[in-house]
Structures are given as structure tokens and as C-alpha cells.
Amino acid sequence: QFDRIKRGDRYWFEAMPALSNQEKQTIKNTTLRDILVRNTQYSTSQFNPNVFILPED
């Protein structure tokens, strides 16, 4: 179902001819952790690679 929605969405990033293949690959490789680091004052080392898993302290 997601695949059909994605292919039918003209604004989906993979359907945009203005983006280069390198830009599309960069988007595909971006993780939620990357987005959190870019938009908060925290550094990469302060987040688990999988941000949905809490560290065991």
C-alpha cells in the first residue's frame, strides 16, 4: 500500500526531476538521528544510532 501511495505522489522526492541522483541518495541515507542532530543542540554522540531504543544505564 505504501508503495502505491509513494508512486502516486507527484511530490515524493524520488519523482522530482529537479533532484540529482546524488541528492536522492543523500535523502535515502538520512536517518531520524541525522534530522534530530541538525535540529537540536545535541551532538551525534548523544543519540543512539537507533533513536527508538533507549540506552541502558
Secondary structure, 3 states (H helix, E strand, C coil): CHHHHHHHCCCCHHHCCCCCHHHHHHHHHCCHHHHHHHHCCCCHHHCCCCCCCCCCC
